[in-house]
Amino acid sequence: RSTCTKRRLRVLVTGFCDWRFKNERINIWRVRDNPSGRLLVGDSCEGPPVSLEGVLPRILRKECPDWDFSFQLLPVIWGTSFGVVNLTSYDVVIHLGLGVYDKLDEMLLEDGAVNLRRKPDAQGIKPPSKLNDKSKPAGYHLRDEQMSKHVKTMHNTRFGSFTVKSVGARNDNAYLCNEVHYRSLQALRYSRESKKSSLRAAYFLHIPYASGCTDGYEVLGKAVTSVILQLCQGKNIVSDGDFNLNTKQSKP
C-alpha cells in the first residue's frame, strides 16, 4: 500500500479596499464600495475586521472543507502586496478586484500582466516607478504558458448568471490590480524555475459590482466560488495527484 498522503491545497484569496474618496476623509482600509473587499468582510467597515468572515470565505470553506483557505485585504496603494503577502507559501493565489463597471453579469479573467504602472493610488501618491520590473521593457507582457492555456479554456464560460471572459494584458490596465498580478506571476516564475516554492498557479479575476438586490453579494459570492473551484482544479495546474481536491459537491 502506498504511504503517500495527499495534502490539503493551500489557497490564498485577496480582495481590495476602497480607493475613491470624493469629498471624504481618505481611509485606505475602508471597505464599503469595492465588491472584492465586501465579499471577504461582509458588511461595510472602516477598517479590516479581526477575522474575514464574509460571503466568500463562508461559502468556500463550506464547499471545500479539505482545502486550506487564507484571505487577505489589500489597500489600494502602490506596493500593496510586497510586504503583506508571502505568495510562495501557497499552492494557488487568486486575486479579486473590481474591474467590470458597465455590466453586472460579467467577470474578466486576466491572461498575463503588463510591465507598466500608472496613476496615483488611493492616497494620491504616484507609482515610484513607471515599471513593475526595470529589467524588462515598458509594455512587456508577463505570462505563464501553462496558466494561459487554462485561462483561455474558461473564455465565455457561464457560472450561474455570470459569464467569464479571458482578456490579455493591456496598457490601459496598468493600475494596482495589474501590479499585484504582475508580482504574483513573478512569484510563479520563480517557483517554476527554482523548485523552492509550491506555488502552482496565480490568477486575477476582475468582478462587477453586486446587484442591488438583497441577496446581491450572496449571488456574486456563489458565482465567484464556482470560478475559483474551476481555476484550482484545472488540468496540469494542481490536479496531479499531490492534493486532496475533494469538494462538498464531489463527495458521495
SULBEL-V303827 format. One record per run of one state. SS is the DSSP state (alpha for helix, beta for strand, coil for the rest). FROM is the first residue (numbers start at 0). TO is the last residue. If there is no record, write none. Layout:
ss=SS from=FROM to=TO
ss=SS from=FROM to=TO
This chain:
ss=coil from=0 to=5
ss=beta from=6 to=7
ss=coil from=8 to=8
ss=beta from=9 to=15
ss=coil from=16 to=29
ss=beta from=30 to=30
ss=coil from=31 to=33
ss=alpha from=34 to=40
ss=coil from=41 to=43
ss=beta from=44 to=44
ss=coil from=45 to=53
ss=alpha from=54 to=62
ss=coil from=63 to=66
ss=beta from=67 to=73
ss=coil from=74 to=85
ss=alpha from=86 to=88
ss=coil from=89 to=90
ss=beta from=91 to=99
ss=coil from=100 to=104
ss=beta from=105 to=110
ss=coil from=111 to=111
ss=beta from=112 to=113
ss=coil from=114 to=139
ss=beta from=140 to=141
ss=coil from=142 to=143
ss=alpha from=144 to=152
ss=coil from=153 to=155
ss=beta from=156 to=158
ss=coil from=159 to=160
ss=beta from=161 to=167
ss=coil from=168 to=174
ss=alpha from=175 to=193
ss=coil from=194 to=199
ss=beta from=200 to=207
ss=coil from=208 to=214
ss=alpha from=215 to=231
ss=coil from=232 to=241
ss=beta from=242 to=243
ss=coil from=244 to=251
